Amino acid sequence: MTRARGFTLVEVTIAVAITAVIAVTVAGAFRRAADARELAEAQDERFTGARLALSRMAREVSEAFLSEHYDRKRFRERLTVFRGKDSGDRDELLFATFTHARLRRDAKESDQAVVEYRLDADPQRPGEQALFRREKAKIDDEPDRGGARALVLEHVKGFDAEYWDWKKQEWVREWDSSRVERQGMLPTRVRLRVKLSMPDGKDRSFETQARIAIIRPLDF
């Protein structure tokens, strides 16, 4: 009669070691898959944020305007402005637009507003910059002051704008509707570009263009 033979200690030890190696390999594969998924989601989130920010800017810029309707006895210059300042990769853009949304039924506001886009330090992420939007519903002789500011886009490394000079047929880096050479005119197109720091450690640029519908001051 044959006696049943059990596992030796060595065999059990080898089996446990093999099982442990397989478990570590599987766990590592799952971890790498989870990390890849998280990275893809973070990348997609920043792609989406950049597209939404550029889409909003383009919509507001496309409805920029100048107007000759102001009290000439009180003010020496036109109240509506369009000013694009070149500051390397930290451009500033300030303009009057028809895109203001009234959030309260009885608010004494129109669809006109002054909007500004510029970079500033991100209060939640030391050492990083963010794109901020300031909107002032009342158009007056102090477009650089007042209004409400909100963060539009995080992880921004640069913000650039260029303007199509339809007289010279070329892109220019600055535009100021109050200067003599730009008096009473807007660019027909504005090229907007943001550069983001991506989760994979690389920088990526996103770009769009806005076509301005009304390039001469309203006077009717």
FIBA-720385 format. One line per 4 residues: number of its first residue (from 1); for each residue x, y, z of C-alpha. Coordinates in steps of 0.1 Angstrom, whole numbers. Example, Ala and Ser with C-alpha at 12.3 -4.5 7.8 and 13.67 -1.06 7.14 Angstrom:
2
1> 123:-45:78 | 137:-11:71
***
This chain:
220
1> 0:0:0 | 15:34:-11 | 17:61:15 | 5:97:6
5> 34:121:3 | 29:157:14 | 48:189:4 | 82:195:19
9> 91:228:35 | 113:237:5 | 85:232:-19 | 61:253:2
13> 86:280:4 | 92:280:-34 | 54:281:-40 | 49:310:-17
17> 78:329:-33 | 64:323:-68 | 29:335:-56 | 44:366:-41
21> 63:375:-73 | 31:370:-93 | 12:392:-69 | 38:419:-70
25> 39:418:-108 | 1:420:-110 | -1:448:-84 | 26:468:-103
29> 7:464:-136 | -25:476:-119 | -7:505:-104 | 9:515:-137
33> -25:513:-154 | -41:534:-127 | -12:560:-130 | -16:561:-167
37> -54:566:-164 | -49:594:-138 | -24:611:-161 | -47:608:-191
41> -75:623:-171 | -54:651:-159 | -41:658:-194 | -77:658:-207
45> -88:681:-179 | -62:707:-189 | -70:703:-226 | -106:710:-218
49> -98:740:-196 | -76:756:-223 | -103:751:-249 | -130:766:-228
53> -109:796:-218 | -99:803:-254 | -135:798:-266 | -147:823:-240
57> -120:849:-248 | -127:845:-285 | -164:850:-281 | -159:881:-260
61> -132:896:-283 | -154:890:-314 | -180:913:-299 | -156:940:-289
65> -167:975:-299 | -159:1013:-297 | -186:1039:-294 | -189:1076:-300
69> -219:1078:-276 | -205:1095:-245 | -209:1128:-228 | -184:1150:-245
73> -189:1178:-220 | -177:1155:-191 | -152:1134:-209 | -124:1144:-232
77> -119:1109:-247 | -140:1080:-258 | -149:1058:-229 | -148:1025:-248
81> -113:1011:-253 | -94:983:-269 | -59:979:-256 | -36:950:-261
85> -2:953:-244 | 27:932:-253 | 47:920:-223 | 65:890:-237
89> 47:859:-226 | 26:879:-201 | 4:900:-224 | -26:920:-212
93> -59:926:-231 | -85:952:-221 | -116:959:-242 | -153:969:-243
97> -176:941:-253 | -213:934:-258 | -212:900:-239 | -221:910:-204
101> -247:887:-189 | -272:901:-164 | -276:877:-135 | -304:896:-117
105> -337:905:-133 | -338:940:-120 | -301:948:-124 | -295:982:-139
109> -270:968:-164 | -269:964:-202 | -250:939:-223 | -220:962:-224
113> -190:958:-202 | -152:962:-199 | -133:929:-198 | -96:924:-190
117> -74:893:-193 | -40:891:-177 | -17:867:-159 | -11:869:-122
121> 3:847:-94 | -20:817:-85 | -30:821:-49 | -36:784:-45
125> -3:772:-61 | 28:791:-50 | 53:797:-78 | 26:792:-106
129> 7:816:-127 | -30:817:-136 | -50:835:-162 | -75:859:-146
133> -106:877:-161 | -118:910:-147 | -153:923:-158 | -167:957:-151
137> -203:962:-160 | -202:1000:-159 | -183:1016:-187 | -167:1048:-174
141> -134:1068:-177 | -115:1043:-154 | -115:1010:-173 | -84:999:-154
145> -101:1000:-121 | -131:982:-105 | -152:952:-114 | -150:916:-103
149> -120:894:-110 | -121:856:-114 | -96:829:-121 | -101:814:-156
153> -72:790:-162 | -46:774:-140 | -10:762:-147 | -4:789:-173
157> 31:795:-184 | 23:822:-210 | -4:843:-226 | 1:860:-259
161> -21:880:-282 | -16:894:-317 | -37:917:-338 | -43:918:-375
165> -36:953:-389 | -60:953:-419 | -44:985:-433 | -8:972:-433
169> -19:936:-438 | 3:922:-410 | 1:909:-375 | 12:933:-348
173> 20:927:-311 | 2:957:-296 | -30:976:-302 | -43:1008:-285
177> -75:1024:-299 | -67:1057:-281 | -34:1063:-300 | -33:1084:-331
181> -23:1055:-354 | -51:1033:-341 | -77:1061:-335 | -112:1048:-340
185> -104:1014:-353 | -102:978:-341 | -82:949:-356 | -103:926:-378
189> -88:895:-361 | -71:887:-328 | -49:856:-324 | -49:843:-288
193> -25:818:-274 | -19:802:-240 | 9:779:-229 | 2:754:-201
197> 23:732:-179 | 9:697:-185 | 8:669:-160 | 34:649:-180
201> 59:676:-174 | 58:691:-208 | 46:726:-219 | 19:728:-245
205> 5:758:-265 | -31:762:-274 | -43:788:-300 | -74:803:-315
209> -85:833:-335 | -114:857:-330 | -129:878:-358 | -142:912:-347
213> -175:921:-363 | -175:959:-357 | -142:975:-364 | -154:1011:-366
217> -169:1032:-337 | -206:1031:-333 | -221:1065:-342 | -258:1064:-348
***
